[in-house]
Amino acid sequence: MDDPLTEFENFVGPTKFAAILRYIRSNKLDNRKAEELARQLEKLLGVKGQVTGNFRRTREQNNYHHETAVKSIFSDFFQQYQEEKEEYPPISDIVQALRSADMGRLANEIAAPVRHEEQGAVSNISPENNPSLGTSAAIGGQGKIMSKLPNNTIVLQMQKPKPTTGTEPFPSHQEGHTCASHAIGKAIQRILHLCGFDGNQEEIIQTLIKKVQPALGPKDPDAFHGITIAANIEEHKTGKKHNVSILLNVQTDWETVPHPKYTDQKLEEMKIQRVIRENSQGAHALYVRKYEENVGYHCVNSHCTQNQYPICKDSVYAVDFISILEI
C-alpha cells in the first residue's frame, strides 16, 4: 500500500472523508478524544498499542501538527487492518468506534447513505427518498438485499505490483473507446447473477460510461475503483425488484498467469470476477468467463457480432479483479 491515507479516502469516499476533515478542523476532536478514538479502533484490530502508540509519539514531536496526527490515526488503523485481516474494515465498525469515542455527530455523517449528484450518477439513494430501498442502505451489511455479497472487499495478494486501455468488450457493442465500461459492466452482471439476482447489463454499462468515460475516451479498468452506482436488480426466485447502491472495487495484477489459489470456482465463491487487458490490436479490455491452463482466458467481447468470444493468452498484460459491495 503506497499511501494508506489516500487508500482510506478512496475507501470511505470523498463525501465522508470531507466530513472527517471538517470535524478535525472544527476543534471538537482534541487530543483526549483523538487518543480515545485510536484505542477504539485498536479494539477492531485486536492488537493494543500500535495506533495509540504512533499517535502519542507523533504528539511528542516538536513539529506536531494536530490535523496530520489525527489523519494518521485513520490511515494507521486502515493499513494495519488490511495487513492483519487481508480485507477492508466494515464501515459499521468504524462508526461504532467513533460513537464509543464520543464522536456521535461524525459517526452519523459516516453512517449516512451517500447522496449522488445529478451528473454522472443515478439517483439519491437514501431510504427516505426511495422507499423501495427498504433497509438495504444500512452500513456494514445489515439488512442487505444481496445477502451473499461479502460485507467487505476481499483483498487479494497481487503477484506483480503497474501502461491506458480502450480500443474498439452476452457480447455488447461499444461506442468509442469504452471497452473498460463494457467489460466491468459484464463482471458486475455476473456477480449479481451469482448472488441470485438479475441486472440490466446495458443499463449498468451506460451508467459506468457516464461516470468514468463520458467523452468515450479510453480508461484503464482501475479508473473505476471506488466509484458508486445505483442498479436495478430483480430476484431470480421471486421476481421482486430492488434499487441498490453498489461500491466498485478494482484490484490489478500485472502477473498474467493466475495465482493457483484464485481458481474460477474460488473467485466465484468470493463473488469476484475478472477483466483482462490485452494488446493484440491495440489496448483492449474484455470480461473473462473462465481461464483454461495452457489455453488462456475465455472472454466476452464488446465488438457486436465480431469475434464475440475470443480466447486471449500471450497478448494479455494485466488482470483486473472486480468486486462490489452494497452500501
C-alpha positions in Angstrom: 0.0 0.0 0.0 1.7 3.1 -1.2 -0.3 5.8 0.6 -2.6 4.5 3.4 -4.4 7.8 3.8 -5.3 8.0 0.1 -6.4 4.4 0.3 -8.6 5.2 3.3 -10.1 8.3 1.5 -10.9 6.1 -1.5 -12.4 3.5 0.8 -14.8 5.8 2.6 -15.4 8.1 -0.4 -14.8 11.9 -0.8 -18.0 12.9 0.9 -17.3 11.0 4.1 -13.6 11.9 4.1 -14.5 15.6 3.8 -16.8 15.1 6.8 -13.8 13.7 8.8 -11.6 16.7 7.8 -14.4 19.2 8.8 -14.7 17.5 12.2 -11.0 17.6 12.8 -10.8 21.3 11.8 -13.8 22.2 14.0 -11.6 21.9 17.1 -14.1 19.3 18.5 -11.6 16.5 18.2 -9.0 17.3 20.8 -6.0 15.2 21.9 -8.0 13.3 24.5 -10.7 12.3 22.0 -8.2 11.5 19.4 -6.4 9.1 21.7 -9.7 7.5 22.7 -10.5 7.1 19.0 -7.2 5.4 18.5 -7.9 3.0 21.4 -11.4 2.2 20.0 -10.0 1.5 16.5 -7.3 -0.8 18.0 -10.1 -2.9 19.5 -11.1 -3.8 16.0 -7.5 -4.9 15.3 -7.2 -7.0 18.4 -3.7 -5.5 18.8 -3.1 -3.0 21.5 -0.8 0.0 21.4 0.1 0.3 17.7 -2.3 3.0 16.6 -2.3 4.7 20.0 1.4 4.5 20.4 2.0 6.1 17.0 -0.3 8.9 17.9 1.4 9.5 21.2 4.9 9.5 19.6 3.7 12.0 17.0 2.2 14.2 19.6 5.5 14.4 21.5 7.4 15.7 18.4 8.4 19.4 18.3 6.8 19.9 14.9 3.5 18.3 16.0 0.6 19.1 13.7 -2.8 18.1 15.1 -4.7 17.5 11.8 -1.9 15.4 10.3 -1.6 13.4 13.5 -5.3 12.6 13.7 -5.5 11.7 10.0 -2.6 9.3 10.7 -4.9 7.5 13.3 -7.2 6.6 10.5 -4.5 5.7 8.0 -2.5 3.7 10.5 -5.6 1.7 11.5 -6.7 1.2 7.9 -3.2 -0.1 6.9 -2.9 -2.4 9.9 -6.4 -3.8 9.5 -5.6 -4.9 5.9 -2.3 -6.3 6.9 -3.8 -8.3 9.8 -7.1 -9.4 8.3 -6.5 -9.1 4.5 -9.8 -7.3 4.0 -11.3 -3.8 4.4 -12.8 -3.0 7.8 -16.6 -2.8 8.0 -17.8 0.8 7.9 -20.2 -0.1 10.7 -17.3 -1.0 13.0 -15.6 2.4 12.2 -18.9 4.1 13.0 -19.2 2.3 16.3 -15.6 3.2 17.2 -16.5 6.9 16.6 -19.6 6.6 18.8 -17.5 4.9 21.6 -15.0 7.8 21.4 -17.9 10.3 21.9 -17.9 11.5 18.3 -21.6 10.8 17.6 -22.0 13.7 15.1 -19.2 12.4 13.0 -20.4 8.8 13.3 -23.8 9.9 12.0 -22.2 11.5 9.0 -20.1 8.5 8.2 -23.1 6.2 8.6 -25.4 8.3 6.4 -26.1 7.0 2.9 -24.2 8.8 0.2 -26.2 11.3 -1.9 -25.2 11.1 -5.5 -25.1 14.3 -7.5 -27.1 14.6 -10.8 -24.0 14.5 -13.0 -22.7 11.0 -13.8 -24.7 9.3 -11.1 -28.1 7.9 -11.0 -30.1 9.0 -8.0 -30.3 9.9 -4.4 -30.4 6.6 -2.7 -31.4 7.2 0.9 -34.4 5.2 2.3 -36.2 8.4 3.0 -36.4 9.4 -0.7 -36.5 5.9 -2.2 -38.8 3.6 -0.2 -38.0 0.7 -2.4 -34.6 0.6 -0.8 -36.0 -0.6 2.5 -33.1 -1.2 4.8 -30.6 -2.2 2.0 -28.7 1.1 2.5 -27.7 0.0 6.0 -24.0 0.3 6.6 -21.8 -2.8 7.1 -24.2 -5.4 5.5 -27.1 -5.2 7.9 -30.4 -5.6 6.1 -28.7 -6.0 2.7 -30.8 -7.3 -0.2 -27.9 -9.2 -1.7 -27.1 -11.3 1.4 -24.5 -13.4 -0.5 -22.2 -10.4 -1.1 -19.4 -10.1 1.4 -19.6 -7.2 3.8 -16.1 -6.1 3.0 -13.9 -6.1 -0.1 -11.6 -9.2 -0.1 -8.1 -8.0 -0.6 -6.2 -10.3 -3.0 -2.4 -10.8 -3.0 -1.3 -9.2 -6.3 1.8 -11.0 -7.7 3.3 -8.1 -9.5 2.5 -4.6 -8.5 1.9 -1.2 -12.6 0.7 1.1 -19.1 -4.4 3.1 -21.0 -7.0 0.5 -22.2 -9.5 1.2 -24.8 -9.9 0.5 -28.5 -13.0 -0.8 -30.2 -15.7 -5.8 -24.9 -23.8 -11.8 -23.8 -21.4 -9.7 -26.3 -22.1 -6.0 -26.4 -21.4 -3.1 -28.9 -19.2 -0.4 -27.6 -19.1 3.2 -28.8 -15.7 4.9 -28.9 -13.1 3.5 -26.6 -15.4 2.3 -23.8 -14.4 -1.3 -23.7 -13.4 -1.0 -20.0 -17.0 0.1 -19.1 -18.4 -2.8 -21.1 -16.0 -5.4 -19.6 -16.6 -4.2 -16.0 -20.4 -4.0 -16.6 -20.4 -7.7 -17.6 -18.4 -8.5 -14.5 -21.0 -6.7 -12.3 -23.8 -8.5 -14.2 -22.2 -11.9 -13.4 -21.7 -11.1 -9.7 -25.3 -10.1 -9.4 -26.2 -13.5 -11.0 -24.0 -15.3 -8.5 -26.0 -13.6 -5.7 -29.3 -14.7 -7.1 -30.2 -11.5 -8.9 -30.5 -10.2 -12.5 -29.4 -6.8 -13.5 -29.7 -4.9 -16.7 -26.3 -5.2 -18.4 -26.7 -2.4 -20.9 -28.1 -0.1 -18.1 -25.1 -0.9 -15.9 -22.6 -0.3 -18.8 -24.2 3.0 -19.7 -24.1 4.1 -16.0 -20.3 3.3 -15.9 -19.7 5.2 -19.1 -21.5 8.3 -17.8 -19.5 8.0 -14.6 -16.0 7.4 -15.9 -16.0 7.7 -19.7 -18.5 10.4 -20.6 -16.3 11.6 -23.5 -16.0 8.0 -24.7 -12.2 8.2 -24.4 -10.0 5.3 -23.2 -9.7 4.5 -19.5 -7.9 1.7 -17.6 -10.2 -0.6 -15.5 -8.6 0.7 -12.3 -10.0 4.1 -13.1 -13.4 2.7 -11.9 -12.1 1.8 -8.5 -14.1 3.4 -5.7 -17.0 4.7 -7.7 -20.6 4.1 -6.7 -23.5 3.4 -8.9 -27.2 2.6 -8.5 -28.5 -0.5 -10.1 -32.0 -2.0 -10.7 -31.9 -5.7 -9.8 -34.5 -8.5 -9.8 -34.5 -11.6 -7.6 -34.4 -14.9 -9.5 -36.8 -16.7 -7.3 -39.4 -14.1 -6.5 -39.1 -11.6 -9.3 -39.0 -8.9 -6.6 -37.3 -5.7 -7.8 -34.9 -3.5 -5.9 -32.8 -0.5 -6.4 -29.4 -0.9 -4.7 -26.2 1.2 -4.4 -23.0 -0.5 -5.4 -19.4 0.4 -4.5 -17.0 -0.9 -7.1 -13.6 -2.3 -6.2 -10.8 -3.0 -8.7 -7.6 -4.7 -7.9 -4.9 -5.1 -10.6 -2.4 -7.8 -11.0 0.4 -7.3 -13.5 1.2 -11.0 -13.4 -1.0 -12.6 -16.1 -0.7 -16.2 -15.1 -3.4 -16.8 -12.4 -2.4 -17.4 -8.8 -3.1 -21.1 -8.1 -5.4 -20.3 -5.2 -7.6 -18.0 -7.2 -9.3 -20.5 -9.4 -12.5 -19.8 -11.3 -14.5 -21.6 -8.7 -12.8 -19.8 -5.8 -13.3 -16.4 -7.3 -17.0 -17.1 -7.9 -17.3 -18.2 -4.2 -15.8 -14.9 -3.2 -18.1 -13.0 -5.7 -15.1 -11.7 -7.7 -14.8 -11.6 -11.4 -12.0 -10.7 -13.8 -11.3 -8.3 -16.7 -8.2 -8.7 -18.7 -6.2 -6.0 -20.6 -4.7 -7.2 -23.9 -2.9 -5.6 -26.8 -3.3 -7.9 -29.8 -4.7 -5.0 -31.9 -4.2 -2.1 -29.5 -5.1 -1.8 -25.9 -8.4 -3.5 -25.1 -10.3 -4.7 -22.1 -12.5 -7.8 -22.0 -14.6 -9.6 -19.5 -13.3 -13.1 -18.5 -15.7 -16.1 -18.4 -13.0 -18.6 -17.4 -9.3 -19.4 -17.5 -8.0 -22.6 -19.1 -4.5 -23.6 -18.4 -2.2 -23.6 -21.4 -5.0 -22.2 -23.5 -5.8 -18.8 -22.0 -8.6 -16.6 -20.9 -12.0 -17.2 -22.4 -13.6 -13.8 -22.8 -16.7 -11.9 -23.9 -16.1 -9.1 -26.3 -17.8 -5.7 -27.0 -17.5 -5.7 -30.8 -21.1 -6.5 -31.5 -21.1 -9.7 -33.8 -17.3 -9.7 -34.4 -15.2 -12.2 -32.5 -17.7 -12.4 -29.7 -15.9 -15.0 -27.5 -12.2 -14.6 -28.1 -9.5 -16.6 -26.2 -6.6 -14.4 -25.1 -3.3 -15.6 -23.8 0.0 -14.1 -25.0 -1.5 -10.7 -25.6 -2.7 -10.3 -22.0 -0.7 -7.8 -20.0 -2.8 -7.3 -16.9 -5.7 -8.8 -15.0 -8.2 -6.7 -13.0 -10.2 -8.3 -10.3 -13.7 -6.8 -9.9 -15.8 -7.0 -6.8 -18.7 -5.0 -5.5 -20.1 -4.0 -2.1 -23.7 -3.0 -1.4 -23.7 0.3 0.6 
